[in-house]
Amino acid sequence: MAERYTSFKPGGRRWLWQRLTAAFLVVVLAFHFFLLHFLNHADEVTFALSQARMESLTYFSLMILFLVTATFHGVNGVYNALVNQGLSGTRKTAVKVTLGFASLLLIVQGVRTALAWAGGVPI
């Protein structure tokens, strides 16, 4: 039987956060698609309403929370997949640093985009 590598133990804190972020993302996306497909239809009025919602601090904060949660979940999943394939030593550190910088850039660009949608600053 092949040896199994893992970067976190089932029941541990990182394992729990991976499961919680997955559940959060599924619930938010399900709610979003329900509102988009069943209550509102994609047209100019809906776009105008969503743009008006972006000016709300609550909606903006939820969007940033979703962005951070999705980034953590994705980066943590990629990292764990690589560690499960046997990545170790300096390569493991290099991947961790690279994923950290990539996630930071993704969050910064996401916040800039959200601010632009909210009418704060241009992209």
C-alpha positions in Angstrom: 0.0 0.0 0.0 1.3 3.4 -0.9 2.4 5.7 1.8 0.0 8.6 2.4 1.3 12.1 3.0 -0.8 14.8 4.5 -0.2 18.3 5.6 -2.9 18.2 8.3 -4.5 15.6 10.4 -8.2 14.9 10.1 -9.8 16.7 13.1 -7.0 19.2 13.3 -7.4 23.0 13.1 -6.4 23.3 9.4 -8.7 20.4 8.5 -11.6 22.1 10.3 -10.9 25.4 8.6 -10.8 23.7 5.2 -14.2 22.1 5.8 -15.7 25.3 7.3 -14.6 27.5 4.3 -15.9 24.9 1.9 -19.3 24.9 3.6 -19.3 28.7 3.7 -18.5 29.0 0.0 -21.2 26.4 -0.9 -23.9 28.2 1.1 -23.0 31.7 -0.3 -22.8 30.5 -3.9 -26.1 28.6 -3.5 -27.8 31.7 -2.1 -26.3 33.8 -4.9 -27.5 31.5 -7.7 -30.9 31.2 -6.1 -31.3 35.0 -6.1 -29.8 35.3 -9.5 -31.9 32.6 -11.3 -35.1 32.5 -9.4 -35.8 35.9 -8.0 -34.0 38.2 -10.4 -33.3 37.8 -14.1 -30.0 39.1 -15.6 -30.9 42.3 -17.2 -30.0 46.0 -17.0 -32.2 46.6 -14.0 -30.6 43.8 -12.0 -27.2 45.1 -12.9 -28.1 48.6 -11.7 -29.5 47.1 -8.5 -26.3 45.1 -7.9 -24.2 48.1 -8.5 -26.3 50.1 -6.0 -25.8 47.2 -3.5 -22.1 47.5 -3.9 -22.2 50.9 -2.3 -23.5 49.3 0.9 -20.8 48.6 3.4 -22.4 45.4 4.5 -22.5 44.0 1.0 -19.0 45.2 0.3 -17.7 43.5 3.5 -19.5 40.2 2.6 -17.9 40.3 -0.8 -14.4 40.8 0.7 -15.1 38.0 3.2 -16.1 35.7 0.4 -12.9 36.6 -1.5 -10.7 35.9 1.4 -12.5 32.7 2.2 -12.3 31.5 -1.4 -8.6 32.4 -1.6 -7.8 30.6 1.7 -9.8 27.5 0.6 -8.2 27.3 -2.8 -4.6 27.9 -1.7 -4.9 25.6 1.2 -6.3 22.9 -1.1 -3.5 23.3 -3.6 -0.9 23.2 -0.9 -2.4 20.1 0.7 -2.6 18.3 -2.7 1.1 19.0 -3.4 2.1 17.9 0.1 0.0 14.7 -0.4 2.0 14.0 -3.6 5.2 13.9 -1.5 6.5 17.5 -1.7 8.9 18.2 1.1 12.0 20.3 2.1 12.9 23.4 0.3 10.4 22.7 -2.5 7.6 22.7 0.2 8.9 26.0 1.5 9.1 27.5 -2.0 5.6 26.4 -2.8 4.3 27.8 0.5 5.9 31.2 -0.2 4.8 31.3 -3.8 1.2 30.5 -2.8 1.3 33.1 -0.1 2.4 35.8 -2.5 -0.1 34.7 -5.1 -3.0 34.8 -2.6 -1.9 38.2 -1.4 -1.9 39.5 -4.9 -5.3 37.9 -5.6 -6.8 39.5 -2.5 -5.3 43.0 -3.3 -6.7 42.8 -6.9 -10.0 41.6 -5.6 -10.3 44.5 -3.1 -9.3 47.0 -5.9 -12.0 45.5 -8.2 -14.6 45.6 -5.4 -13.7 49.2 -4.7 -14.0 50.1 -8.3 -17.5 48.4 -8.5 -18.5 50.4 -5.4 -17.4 53.6 -7.1 -14.4 54.1 -4.8 -11.4 54.1 -7.0 -10.7 53.2 -10.6 -8.9 49.9 -11.3 
